[in-house]
Every structure is written in structure tokens, then in C-alpha cells.
Amino acid sequence: MSILRTLLEEIPIPRMVRIRQRFDAARLEHPAEVLKQELRKPGALDRIKPGQQVAIAVGSRGIANIALVTKTTIDAVRDAGGHPFIVPCMGSHGGASAQGQIEVLHHLGVDELSMGAPIRSSMEVVKLAELPNGLPVYVDWYASEADAIVVINRVKPHTAFRGRIESGIMKMIAIGLGKQKGAEACHQMGFKYMAENVPAMASIMLDKLPIVFGVALVENAYDETCLVEVLPAEQIEAREEELLIEAKARLPKILFPQIDVLIIDYIGKNISGDGMDPNITGRYPTPYAHGGPDVTKMAVLDLTPETKGNANGVGTADFTTQRLVDKMDRPATYANGLTSTVCAPTKIATTLENQLYTVKASVKTCNILDYTKCRLVRIRDTLHLGEIEISENLLEEARLHPDIEILTEPYELVFDEKGDLFQ
């Protein structure tokens, strides 16, 4: 028996209970119909001239209804007489390659066949200007050649900084349309200055590029579209600031403020740019963001298939599994740190042979006197917080919470012969 097994063999794992957390579930029943109405308002389709080449900028995030919203926008632009084409708008994602970014879009349901429009993907950029601090401002070459540009994105809190503008249309313009070089430039001075640099870069691009409008989406706590709004170019910055406040109010969360051990089954770029959303876990890659629960020890068990080996975020956890590490595409993972300048999330957390010992290691190190009293929470990923598991000794707190429903009696977690959890 290895020294690690000796240290961990007798560590108890608490019995678990499945619960349902309730959040505001307001959503749009027919988001495409709402978008069609929005596109007819002044400052949207009326700015598209017949015969214009129109770049539709689409990013890499797993946004609810992204394929539907993209197709609806493309069809409307074509009906207005424009010639739409898709530009991958995702900074360095997709391995910072043109083909990789096409593949990312494909996994989101956005491809040439289903969208009825060509995808023009390149990592080539054009330098537009410099900020007063010397940072260069870049834009995708294909977008720079377009007669008009439309940007689609979800508005939500950023995972590494706080500001009046965080993650939304403005960030999509500054970093997404800037491709790898633009993303690198925007991150060069670090997240301490991102709240200034993102809107500054985006403002220059709005002034110098034919961006006609943005399609802003806000989601509820269940990752469903609850708002779709078309923002004419001159209204993007002011309106996005208001939408960010609404998006923050709708964020899901773990309804326990203090957690000894948080177990996360899956991380991945399709879940969050950070693999797991720090707004949910309370673990941030920089000191410039805050919020969420107080978590003593955190473990991540596996990668989503969609992330294609990109394990960005694994370093934010305390423990992980050999299974996850074996799936890592290290160049793709490290590219995130090299572009963002934040390298801690791309480090490999303390790695255990299987999920059983990863959970036990988390319990052993959570700094409590009685391991049987461990306040343990297990979630599938940070996108799915409706139904989660909590340890038995969190039951009393759960019963007192008006937005928690207890679904089962306590039960033991079951591991297979390899030491991995039965899902």
C-alpha cells in the first residue's frame, strides 16, 4: 500500500443527500421571436444596406440558444439585403488556430450548413490604434474588411475582475474580435487594469469599425435565455452596464455560505472560460474579483468532452484525479495562461490516483477536528446548480432555507472497483 493510501485509507466520507435549490426561473418561451422584434427597432436592421458584407461575430461560450440566435440574426440580415458571414470571435480559444475556432463553433451548433452562411476564420489581425498607455488595439482581418459588423454575446459577471463593464458585448469586441493578439494585448497589463482597458479598447473599435449593433443576452440561474436585446452601436456601453446589474442578480449560487469541501465532477471551457465559474465556487484566479461561498478545500474530478483537453482552471482547485490529468492537452491549457498572463489556473493541482482518494484527501485537509462533521457539497459543474448533493450534517441548515427542497434520505457515495464514482 502506497504512503498516500496509508494516509487516506481511514478518512471517512460523509453520507450525502440530494437537494433542489430554487432560483428565479423566468425565461423567454420564444427567444427567436423576441429577437425578430428587437431587430426591427431603429438602429438595427435599418442600418444594413443591400449588398453589404456583414460579419456576424460569434464567440466560444456555451450560451443558451446561441445557434438559434445566430441563425435568426443571419436570416434577418439576409432578408435586409446583406450578405452575412460568420467570424469566430473568441480571442485565443480553439487552440489559437483558425481551424480550432471553426471546430469550437461547430460544437456550439454553429456551422456553415446549419447557419446557411460561410465561416471566415483567420488569426490574422489589423492594428487599429493604441491606447494612451501604449496597448495596441487589434481586429480580425475579415471583420476589418466587412461593410458592417454585428456582435452576439451574453452579458454576465467576469470571473477575474470587477467593473461597470465586465463580460459582454464590449469584451467580445475588445478581446474576441481582437483574436489572439488582441486578447494578449488586453491582458498584458493584468486583470488589475482590465476594467479600464476593455471598455477603452472597445470604444476605439466602435469608433473605427462599422459595428452596427450588438445582440445582448441575459440568462437565468438555469442557463435559460431570459432576455434578448438588440443594442445599437452608440447604446452598447451604457446599456450593457445596466444589463450587467440584472445578470448579477440572476446568477445561480450554492446556498451555503461556508463549505469545508466542494467536489466538482466536471470542468471545461464550455462550462466557463475558467473551467468552472469562480462566481459560483468563490475561488478566483486573481485578487481583483470577489464573491461566492467560503470554501476550504476544492476538488475537480474530470474534464468535459467538449473542452477537448483544455483543463484551464484545474490549478484553482486543491486536488484532482489522474483521470483528469491524463486527458489534459497541456499546450491548449497553457495557451490560456500565456494569453491572459494568469498562470495559476493552468497549474496541475495535487493529483490522486482516483476519485475516491481525491475526495478523501479533500476531507483530510479541510481543517476540522472531526472529519465526520465535514460540510461537503458536490455539484456536477458550475452551470448545473438546480439539483446538488450535500453532506448529511448540512441537513438542518438546508431544512431552514426557504429555497431548498430535500429530495432524498441520506445515502453513501458509491465507488466502482477503480475508485471512481458511479454517476
C-alpha positions as CSV (number, residue, x, y, z in Angstrom):
1,M,0.0,0.0,0.0
2,S,1.4,3.4,-1.0
3,I,2.1,6.1,1.6
4,L,-0.8,8.1,0.1
5,R,-3.3,5.2,0.6
6,T,-2.0,4.8,4.1
7,L,-2.6,8.4,4.9
8,L,-6.1,8.4,3.4
9,E,-7.5,4.9,3.9
10,E,-9.3,5.7,7.2
11,I,-10.6,9.1,6.2
12,P,-14.4,8.9,6.3
13,I,-16.6,10.3,3.5
14,P,-19.9,11.7,4.9
15,R,-23.3,10.4,3.8
16,M,-24.9,12.6,1.2
17,V,-28.4,13.9,0.5
18,R,-29.7,15.2,-2.9
19,I,-31.4,18.6,-2.7
20,R,-33.1,21.0,-5.1
21,Q,-32.1,24.7,-5.0
22,R,-34.8,27.1,-6.3
23,F,-33.9,30.2,-8.2
24,D,-35.9,32.8,-10.3
25,A,-36.9,30.7,-13.3
26,A,-38.3,33.5,-15.5
27,R,-37.3,32.8,-19.1
28,L,-38.3,33.6,-22.7
29,E,-40.6,31.0,-24.2
30,H,-39.7,32.1,-27.8
31,P,-36.4,33.9,-27.8
32,A,-36.2,33.9,-31.6
33,E,-39.5,35.7,-31.9
34,V,-38.3,38.3,-29.3
35,L,-35.1,38.8,-31.3
36,K,-37.0,39.3,-34.5
37,Q,-39.0,42.1,-32.9
38,E,-35.8,43.6,-31.5
39,L,-34.1,43.5,-34.9
40,R,-36.9,45.6,-36.3
41,K,-36.4,48.5,-33.9
42,P,-34.5,51.7,-35.1
43,G,-30.7,51.3,-35.1
44,A,-30.6,47.6,-36.0
45,L,-31.5,46.1,-39.4
46,D,-32.3,49.5,-40.8
47,R,-28.6,50.2,-40.8
48,I,-27.9,47.2,-43.1
49,K,-27.7,48.3,-46.7
50,P,-28.4,46.0,-49.6
51,G,-25.3,44.2,-50.9
52,Q,-23.2,44.8,-47.8
53,Q,-20.9,42.1,-46.5
54,V,-21.9,41.7,-42.9
55,A,-19.7,40.0,-40.3
56,I,-21.6,38.1,-37.6
57,A,-19.2,37.8,-34.6
58,V,-19.9,34.7,-32.6
59,G,-17.9,33.6,-29.5
60,S,-16.9,30.3,-27.8
61,R,-19.1,30.4,-24.7
62,G,-21.8,27.8,-24.2
63,I,-24.6,30.3,-24.3
64,A,-28.2,29.1,-24.3
65,N,-29.8,29.3,-27.7
66,I,-26.6,30.5,-29.3
67,A,-27.2,28.6,-32.6
68,L,-30.8,29.8,-32.7
69,V,-29.9,33.4,-32.0
70,T,-27.1,33.3,-34.6
71,K,-29.3,31.7,-37.3
72,T,-32.1,34.2,-36.6
73,T,-29.7,37.1,-36.9
74,I,-28.2,35.7,-40.1
75,D,-31.6,35.2,-41.7
76,A,-32.7,38.7,-40.8
77,V,-29.5,40.3,-42.2
78,R,-30.0,38.4,-45.4
79,D,-33.7,39.4,-45.6
80,A,-32.5,43.0,-45.2
81,G,-30.3,42.6,-48.3
82,G,-27.0,42.0,-46.6
83,H,-24.6,39.1,-47.3
84,P,-23.9,37.6,-43.8
85,F,-20.8,35.6,-42.9
86,I,-19.6,34.3,-39.5
87,V,-16.4,35.4,-37.8
88,P,-15.2,33.4,-34.9
89,C,-14.9,36.0,-32.1
90,M,-13.0,34.2,-29.3
91,G,-9.6,35.7,-28.7
92,S,-7.2,32.7,-28.3
93,H,-9.7,30.0,-27.8
94,G,-9.7,26.9,-30.0
95,G,-6.0,26.5,-29.5
96,A,-5.5,30.0,-31.1
97,S,-5.8,28.5,-34.5
98,A,-8.3,29.3,-37.4
99,Q,-9.4,25.7,-37.7
100,G,-9.6,25.2,-34.0
101,Q,-12.0,28.2,-33.7
102,I,-14.2,26.7,-36.5
103,E,-14.4,23.5,-34.5
104,V,-15.4,25.4,-31.3
105,L,-18.3,27.0,-33.2
106,H,-19.2,23.6,-34.6
107,H,-19.5,22.1,-31.1
108,L,-21.9,25.0,-30.3
109,G,-24.1,24.1,-33.2
110,V,-22.8,27.0,-35.4
111,D,-21.5,25.7,-38.7
112,E,-21.9,26.7,-42.4
113,L,-24.5,24.1,-43.2
114,S,-26.9,24.8,-40.4
115,M,-26.4,28.5,-40.4
116,G,-26.6,28.9,-44.2
117,A,-23.7,31.3,-44.1
118,P,-19.9,30.9,-44.7
119,I,-17.4,31.0,-41.7
120,R,-14.4,33.1,-42.4
121,S,-11.8,32.2,-39.8
122,S,-8.3,33.6,-39.5
123,M,-5.9,34.6,-36.8
124,E,-4.6,37.4,-38.9
125,V,-5.3,40.9,-37.4
126,V,-5.1,44.5,-38.3
127,K,-3.8,47.1,-35.9
128,L,-6.3,49.9,-35.5
129,A,-4.8,52.2,-32.9
130,E,-3.1,52.3,-29.5
131,L,-4.5,53.3,-26.1
132,P,-2.8,56.2,-24.3
133,N,-1.0,53.7,-22.2
134,G,0.6,52.2,-25.3
135,L,-1.5,49.0,-25.6
136,P,-2.2,48.1,-29.2
137,V,-5.8,47.6,-30.4
138,Y,-6.3,44.8,-33.0
139,V,-9.2,43.5,-35.0
140,D,-9.8,40.3,-37.0
141,W,-8.8,40.8,-40.7
142,Y,-12.1,39.5,-42.1
143,A,-14.1,41.8,-39.8
144,S,-11.9,44.7,-40.8
145,E,-12.9,44.1,-44.4
146,A,-16.7,43.9,-43.7
147,D,-19.1,46.7,-44.6
148,A,-21.0,46.0,-41.3
149,I,-20.4,44.0,-38.1
150,V,-22.9,42.5,-35.7
151,V,-21.7,41.2,-32.3
152,I,-23.6,38.5,-30.3
153,N,-22.8,37.7,-26.7
154,R,-24.2,37.0,-23.3
155,V,-23.8,39.7,-20.6
156,K,-22.6,38.3,-17.3
157,P,-20.1,39.0,-14.5
158,H,-16.4,38.4,-15.3
159,T,-14.5,35.7,-13.4
160,A,-11.3,37.7,-12.7
161,F,-12.2,41.4,-12.3
162,R,-15.0,43.7,-11.3
163,G,-16.0,46.9,-13.1
164,R,-19.0,48.7,-14.6
165,I,-18.3,46.7,-17.8
166,E,-17.3,43.1,-17.4
167,S,-18.1,40.2,-19.7
168,G,-20.5,41.1,-22.6
169,I,-20.6,42.8,-25.9
170,M,-17.8,45.3,-25.1
171,K,-15.4,42.4,-24.0
172,M,-16.4,40.5,-27.1
173,I,-15.4,43.4,-29.3
174,A,-12.1,44.2,-27.5
175,I,-10.9,40.6,-26.9
176,G,-13.0,38.4,-29.1
177,L,-12.6,40.4,-32.3
178,G,-9.0,41.1,-31.4
179,K,-8.2,37.4,-31.8
180,Q,-5.1,36.0,-30.0
181,K,-3.1,39.2,-30.4
182,G,-5.9,41.4,-29.2
183,A,-6.6,39.2,-26.3
184,E,-2.9,39.1,-25.4
185,A,-2.7,42.9,-25.6
186,C,-5.8,43.5,-23.4
187,H,-4.4,41.1,-20.8
188,Q,-0.8,42.3,-20.9
189,M,-1.1,44.7,-18.0
190,G,-3.0,42.2,-16.0
191,F,-6.6,42.0,-14.6
192,K,-5.9,44.9,-12.3
193,Y,-6.5,47.2,-15.3
194,M,-9.0,45.2,-17.3
195,A,-11.9,47.2,-16.0
196,E,-10.3,50.2,-17.7
197,N,-8.7,48.6,-20.8
198,V,-11.7,46.5,-22.0
199,P,-14.1,49.5,-22.4
200,A,-11.2,51.7,-23.7
201,M,-10.3,49.2,-26.4
202,A,-13.9,48.5,-27.3
203,S,-14.7,52.2,-27.6
204,I,-11.9,52.7,-30.1
205,M,-13.1,49.8,-32.1
206,L,-16.7,51.0,-32.0
207,D,-15.4,54.4,-33.4
208,K,-13.2,52.9,-36.1
209,L,-15.2,49.8,-37.2
210,P,-18.6,49.5,-38.9
211,I,-20.2,47.8,-35.9
212,V,-23.9,48.5,-36.3
213,F,-25.4,46.7,-33.3
214,G,-24.9,44.0,-30.7
215,V,-27.3,41.2,-29.7
216,A,-27.1,41.0,-25.9
217,L,-28.4,38.0,-24.0
218,V,-29.0,37.5,-20.3
219,E,-29.7,34.1,-18.7
220,N,-31.5,33.0,-15.6
221,A,-30.0,30.7,-13.0
222,Y,-30.9,27.6,-15.0
223,D,-28.9,28.8,-18.1
224,E,-32.0,29.7,-20.0
225,T,-32.5,32.8,-22.0
226,C,-34.5,35.4,-20.0
227,L,-33.6,38.5,-22.0
228,V,-32.6,39.3,-25.6
229,E,-32.0,42.9,-26.6
230,V,-30.5,44.5,-29.7
231,L,-28.2,47.4,-28.8
232,P,-27.5,50.0,-31.5
233,A,-23.7,50.7,-31.5
234,E,-24.0,54.0,-29.7
235,Q,-26.0,52.5,-26.9
236,I,-23.9,49.4,-26.3
237,E,-21.7,50.7,-23.5
238,A,-24.4,52.4,-21.4
239,R,-27.0,49.7,-21.8
240,E,-24.5,46.8,-21.1
241,E,-23.7,48.4,-17.8
242,E,-27.4,48.2,-16.8
243,L,-27.7,44.6,-18.1
244,L,-24.7,43.5,-16.1
245,I,-26.5,44.5,-12.9
246,E,-29.5,42.4,-14.0
247,A,-27.3,39.5,-14.9
248,K,-25.6,39.5,-11.5
249,A,-29.0,39.4,-9.8
250,R,-29.9,36.3,-11.7
251,L,-26.7,34.3,-11.1
252,P,-27.3,30.9,-9.5
253,K,-25.3,30.1,-6.4
254,I,-24.6,27.5,-3.8
255,L,-26.9,28.4,-1.0
256,F,-24.5,27.5,1.8
257,P,-22.1,30.4,2.7
258,Q,-19.4,28.1,4.3
259,I,-18.3,24.8,2.8
260,D,-15.5,22.6,4.1
261,V,-15.2,20.6,0.8
262,L,-16.5,21.3,-2.6
263,I,-16.4,18.5,-5.1
264,I,-16.9,19.4,-8.8
265,D,-17.4,16.5,-11.2
266,Y,-16.5,18.3,-14.4
267,I,-14.7,21.4,-15.5
268,G,-14.3,22.7,-19.1
269,K,-14.1,25.7,-21.4
270,N,-17.7,25.0,-22.4
271,I,-18.7,25.5,-18.7
272,S,-16.7,28.7,-18.1
273,G,-13.6,30.4,-19.5
274,D,-12.0,29.4,-16.2
275,G,-13.2,25.8,-16.4
276,M,-15.5,26.4,-13.5
277,D,-17.2,29.7,-12.7
278,P,-15.4,31.4,-9.8
279,N,-18.6,33.4,-9.1
280,I,-20.0,30.0,-8.0
281,T,-17.1,28.5,-6.3
282,G,-15.7,31.6,-4.6
283,R,-12.2,30.7,-5.8
284,Y,-10.9,33.4,-8.1
285,P,-7.7,33.3,-10.3
286,T,-6.9,36.9,-9.4
287,P,-7.4,39.2,-6.3
288,Y,-9.5,41.6,-8.4
289,A,-12.8,39.8,-8.1
290,H,-14.8,38.5,-5.1
291,G,-18.0,36.9,-4.0
292,G,-19.3,33.4,-3.5
293,P,-19.0,30.9,-0.7
294,D,-16.1,30.4,1.7
295,V,-14.6,27.0,0.5
296,T,-11.8,25.4,2.4
297,K,-10.8,22.7,0.0
298,M,-12.0,22.1,-3.5
299,A,-11.5,19.1,-5.9
300,V,-12.2,18.7,-9.6
301,L,-12.7,15.1,-10.9
302,D,-12.9,15.2,-14.7
303,L,-13.0,17.2,-17.9
304,T,-16.0,17.6,-20.1
305,P,-15.6,16.1,-23.6
306,E,-16.4,19.4,-25.2
307,T,-13.3,21.1,-23.7
308,K,-11.0,18.9,-25.8
309,G,-8.4,18.5,-23.1
310,N,-8.2,22.2,-22.2
311,A,-8.0,21.9,-18.4
312,N,-7.8,25.7,-17.6
313,G,-9.0,26.1,-14.0
314,V,-7.6,22.8,-12.6
315,G,-4.9,24.8,-10.8
316,T,-7.6,26.8,-8.9
317,A,-8.6,23.5,-7.2
318,D,-6.6,21.9,-4.4
319,F,-7.0,18.3,-5.7
320,T,-7.7,16.5,-8.9
321,T,-7.6,13.0,-10.4
322,Q,-5.1,11.2,-12.5
323,R,-8.0,10.6,-14.9
324,L,-8.3,14.3,-15.5
325,V,-4.6,14.9,-15.9
326,D,-4.4,12.1,-18.4
327,K,-7.0,13.9,-20.5
328,M,-5.1,17.2,-20.4
329,D,-4.0,18.9,-23.6
330,R,-1.2,20.8,-22.0
331,P,-0.4,23.2,-24.9
332,A,-4.0,24.2,-25.2
333,T,-4.3,24.6,-21.4
334,Y,-1.1,26.6,-21.1
335,A,-2.0,28.8,-24.0
336,N,-4.7,30.3,-21.7
337,G,-2.2,31.4,-19.1
338,L,0.2,32.7,-21.7
339,T,-2.5,34.8,-23.3
340,S,-4.2,36.0,-20.1
341,T,-1.0,36.3,-18.1
342,V,-2.8,34.4,-15.2
343,C,-0.9,31.1,-14.9
344,A,-2.1,29.7,-11.6
345,P,-5.3,28.1,-13.1
346,T,-3.2,26.2,-15.6
347,K,-1.0,24.5,-13.0
348,I,-1.9,20.9,-12.1
349,A,-3.5,20.5,-8.7
350,T,-2.3,17.8,-6.2
351,T,-3.2,14.7,-8.2
352,L,-4.6,11.5,-6.6
353,E,-4.9,8.1,-8.3
354,N,-8.8,8.0,-8.4
355,Q,-11.9,9.9,-7.3
356,L,-12.2,8.0,-4.0
357,Y,-8.8,9.2,-2.8
358,T,-9.3,12.7,-4.2
359,V,-12.5,13.1,-2.1
360,K,-10.7,11.6,0.9
361,A,-7.7,14.0,0.5
362,S,-10.1,16.9,0.4
363,V,-11.8,15.8,3.6
364,K,-8.5,15.1,5.4
365,T,-7.1,18.6,4.7
366,C,-10.2,20.7,5.3
367,N,-9.0,21.8,8.7
368,I,-11.7,20.4,11.0
369,L,-11.2,18.3,14.2
370,D,-13.9,15.7,13.5
371,Y,-13.9,14.5,9.8
372,T,-17.4,13.1,10.3
373,K,-18.7,16.7,10.6
374,C,-17.4,17.7,7.2
375,R,-19.6,20.2,5.4
376,L,-19.3,18.7,1.9
377,V,-21.1,19.8,-1.3
378,R,-20.9,18.0,-4.6
379,I,-22.0,19.6,-7.9
380,R,-21.9,18.3,-11.5
381,D,-20.4,21.6,-12.7
382,T,-20.9,25.3,-12.1
383,L,-23.7,25.5,-14.8
384,H,-26.0,23.0,-13.1
385,L,-26.9,24.0,-9.6
386,G,-30.6,23.2,-9.5
387,E,-30.0,19.7,-8.0
388,I,-26.9,19.2,-6.0
389,E,-25.6,16.9,-3.2
390,I,-24.8,17.9,0.4
391,S,-23.4,16.0,3.3
392,E,-25.8,14.8,6.0
393,N,-24.7,17.4,8.6
394,L,-25.8,20.2,6.3
395,L,-29.4,18.9,6.5
396,E,-30.5,21.1,9.4
397,E,-29.3,24.2,7.6
398,A,-31.0,23.1,4.4
399,R,-34.3,22.5,6.1
400,L,-34.4,26.1,7.3
401,H,-33.7,27.6,3.9
402,P,-36.9,28.7,2.1
403,D,-35.3,28.0,-1.4
404,I,-34.1,24.4,-0.7
405,E,-36.1,21.2,-1.1
406,I,-34.7,18.0,0.3
407,L,-35.2,15.2,-2.2
408,T,-33.7,12.0,-0.6
409,E,-32.8,10.3,2.6
410,P,-29.1,10.2,3.4
411,Y,-27.0,7.7,1.4
412,E,-23.4,6.5,0.9
413,L,-21.5,7.6,-2.2
414,V,-20.7,4.5,-4.2
415,F,-17.4,4.0,-5.9
416,D,-16.6,1.3,-8.5
417,E,-13.6,-1.1,-8.4
418,K,-11.4,1.6,-9.9
419,G,-12.3,4.0,-7.2
420,D,-14.4,6.2,-9.4
421,L,-17.9,7.5,-8.5
422,F,-21.0,6.0,-10.1
423,Q,-22.7,9.0,-11.7
